Amino acid sequence: MNIPFNQPHEHGPELDYIRDAIHCAHLSGDGKYTRKCHELLVERTGAKKALLVHSGTAALEMAALLIDCRPGDEIIMPSYTFVSTANAFVLRGAVPVFVDIRPDTQNIDETLIEAAITERTRAICVVHYAGVACEMDTIMNIARRYHLYVIEDAAQGVGSSYKGRKLGSIGHLGCYSFHETKNVICGEGGALLVNDPAFMERAEIIREKGTNRSKFFRGQVDKYTWVDVGSSYLPGEMTAAYLYAQLEHGKEINGERRKWWNMYHQALEPLEKAGVLKRPCVPADCVHNAHMYYVLLNSLEERTSLIGKLAEEGIKAVFHYIPLHSAPAGVKFGRTAGSMACTDRTSDTLLRLPLYYDLGAEGCRRVLKAGFGVEGAAES
Ligand SMILES: *Cc1c(COP(=O)(O)O)cnc(C)c1O
């Protein structure tokens, strides 16, 4: 029996909700299930507004449009992230300015941000890697002093929190992903969280092709028209119906994943003590969503051999990211601010272990045995 890296889980009501959406005869966006998702997201996160979009990428693109990102603007971000973090701003002609990450959380090193600020800096786009929060108090403080926007790429952070506040609800705008590889999923999907009330009305307009159609549907205007730039960012109702079933089970999804996360973490402690690897670090004031379990090996060679060892047992482990600052498009569109030593090292040595709802204690034990020669504890 092979152990895949990721596997979607059906929680039960997905098909019923999709069938209901079909029977409601409203298949385009912003119907019953989209509204239910919006309400649930606002209730759970404390955001002023939540808007479903068709991907985490789309949420980031909307954020770039909302802050009126223009050619030549600089956006501070980590290089150790998915391409969409940078692309959203590059599409507006802005320059991603890459700052190194912390060696413990793999998040942007908040102590290096200030040195990267110039007269052209418009925003800081933080990425909560593995659903573990960036040092948001420090970052929000810097942003206030320099009048910058903070956009949270919380694609991996649905359900996580920082000092009791949900990730995505702390900066001016927050971006979620419901891609199949995340915790709560709908295939392709995402959400934009609007926390700064100044963006509330325009966010609706940009999402609806630059029209005031949302106001029209609420009966606030008697016809709708083209009022601003925009695109089509909303998902259809069948996607929203699937997502609603998953959101309802959000706590359970993260809880189940946490069991396997904890099992890995406990079993690998002696190896960390022996200097064989490093385990993820979760700062005391952060609650994470068990999105990802990774280990940091001592070298690229050790990682390559571990991937091979796991593959021999039919276990799929993967690494990411090629740092954006050294990717062809990163070289062309962005620039670095300072050394990228931690980014480069993490990129060479980080390995993600299989982690999904149905992994189970047995799957977890098999990964631990095959990869590390250690026994996992019984399920607690
Ligand atoms: C998954 C992810 C995205 C993109 O989300 P999609 O829904 O796939 O577009 C963006 N940023 C980060 C950090 C991600 O992990």
The ligand as an ORCA input file, in Angstrom:
! r2SCAN-3c Opt
* xyz 0 1
  C      -1.352     27.479     -2.050
  C      -0.697     28.790     -1.914
  C      -1.037     29.881     -2.723
  C      -1.952     29.783     -3.913
  O      -3.194     29.287     -3.666
  P      -4.075     28.717     -4.901
  O      -5.412     28.518     -4.285
  O      -3.422     27.444     -5.337
  O      -4.070     29.744     -5.963
  C      -0.438     31.103     -2.472
  N       0.461     31.251     -1.497
  C       0.846     30.224     -0.714
  C       1.830     30.459      0.371
  C       0.288     28.954     -0.904
  O       0.685     27.933     -0.131
*
